[in-house]
Amino acid sequence: MEKSYSNLFTYDKDVSLKQSLPLAFEHLIAMIAGCIAPTLIFAGAAGLDNSDSILLVQMSLIGSALTTLLILYGPIKLVGSKLPMIYGVSFSYVPTMIALSGQFQTLGPINIVAIVLGAQLIASIVSLVFGYALKYVLPYFPPLVAGTVVLSIGLSLYPVALNYMGGGGDLSMAGWGAWQYWLIAAVTLLTNIIFTHFGKGMISLASVLLSMIVGYILAFFMGYVDLSPVANAGWFSIASPLHFGIRFEGSAIAAFIIIFIVTCIEGIGDMNSTTVGGMNRPATSDELRGGIIGFSVANIIGSFIGTLPTATFSQNAGIVSINKVINKKVFISASIMILIAGLVPKFSSLLLTIPFPVIGGATISVFAAITMNGIRMITSQPLSMRNTYIVGVSVAIGFGFTQVVTAAHNAGVTFMPQSLEVAIGSSPVVLTTIFAFFMNLLIPEKEEDK
């Protein structure tokens, strides 16, 4: 890479805005749909009206920006990892929030949000304790286990990208799978490949952003970009603290504690994915502990200001693995952009005009990079019979069981309590993590396995 860009590959050195802004915008574009979509899905399930739905989306962006800044700066000892990462409202909590929306439907939309925020508050405190005790827990998560978690995260994201390429996350939507959507996605993916492998300098570094611009222009001329919401959106609005309130329900709290612990483990995987992919080293115990504590503190604050639970964003970790850019200024600039998007509805509405096929075509290579980071971590230990058995069985159980649960649910078959289905059957990462952890603990490790 040209010498003029060398500072981008260090964390603290100074870079110009000309260099940092395009790369920051790339991170913004990569996370914006993944941050807003869970909020919109929950707002619809809870039955919020349009004004409260918009406020919830805005607070999701504002909270995501503040979480990222807290992680980057680490203003208080032990709070923040100071790693080049982006945080946002996570899909990991969506199945649980939808289940809670159905369970407490009679209480009304505002109370449903209050129950979620109350559960988030208690679960955040539990994850804070988990973070403080991480040095005692970390030896049980060697590269074999952490790599298996990262691998499962990457594999679980492939259907998201492919569904987006077909037209959106909901396959029942009108027109899903139309050839026009696949064409837009294919052009976006092809330009991403060209920019990544044949471009030089900033063209290669910002390949995801540039491919999305190409895809966006194509979609615009094909009539798949609607700019009317931008004209109708306001310039500034924000929700007041405790706008939705906080309410405590035991079943919601129990479910959220499970999801938060799993999210902490996923966070360990994402932090390792970032350092392995961008810095050629595993994350240190202090970085992992600071990241989890910072994430927990941010979610405690988020429960009061109305931000739904956040987590590390794997797609942004994937971008770091692709372009190796780890400069703090890039991520601070991205955080400020996310904050502006939350404060200015007109800006956030413009970002929401990016068609799903464009996002899918641009991010599938990012998800592939995450998967390969997991494989790199796994192969840092010998591929002995014990180690390959742990990885293979964990992934098989995680993904196989999730597919069975989905098939049973679609067929109207119930074979387990809904709370348990939400906890372990909604995401393959959960069972993969649990099995990798316990098998590594229970199967004796020999010298050739280390």
Sequence and secondary structure as in RCSB ss.txt:
>XXXX:A:sequence
MEKSYSNLFTYDKDVSLKQSLPLAFEHLIAMIAGCIAPTLIFAGAAGLDNSDSILLVQMSLIGSALTTLLILYGP
IKLVGSKLPMIYGVSFSYVPTMIALSGQFQTLGPINIVAIVLGAQLIASIVSLVFGYALKYVLPYFPPLVAGTVV
LSIGLSLYPVALNYMGGGGDLSMAGWGAWQYWLIAAVTLLTNIIFTHFGKGMISLASVLLSMIVGYILAFFMGYV
DLSPVANAGWFSIASPLHFGIRFEGSAIAAFIIIFIVTCIEGIGDMNSTTVGGMNRPATSDELRGGIIGFSVANI
IGSFIGTLPTATFSQNAGIVSINKVINKKVFISASIMILIAGLVPKFSSLLLTIPFPVIGGATISVFAAITMNGI
RMITSQPLSMRNTYIVGVSVAIGFGFTQVVTAAHNAGVTFMPQSLEVAIGSSPVVLTTIFAFFMNLLIPEKEEDK
>XXXX:A:secstr
  GGGGGGGSSSS   HHHHHHHHHHHHHHHHHHHHHHHHHHHHHHT  HHHHHHHHHHHHHHHHHHHHHHHH  
STTS    S  EEE GGGHHHHHHHHHHTGGG HHHHHHHHHHHHHHHHHHHHHHHHTHHHHGGGS HHHHHHHH
HHHHHHHHHHHHHHHTTSS TTSTTTT HHHHHHHHHHHHHHHHHHHH  THHHHTHHHHHHHHHHHHHHHTT  
  HHHHHS S     TTSS     HHHHHHHHHHHHHHHHHHHHHHHHHHHHHHSS   HHHHHHHHHHHHHHHH
HHHHHT   EEE HHHHHHHHHH    HHHHHHHHHHHHHHHH HHHHHHHTTS HHHHHHHHHHHHHHHHHHHH
HHHTTS   HHHHHHHHHHHHHHHHHHHHHHHHHHTT   S HHHHHHHSS HHHHHHHHHHHHHHHS   GGG 
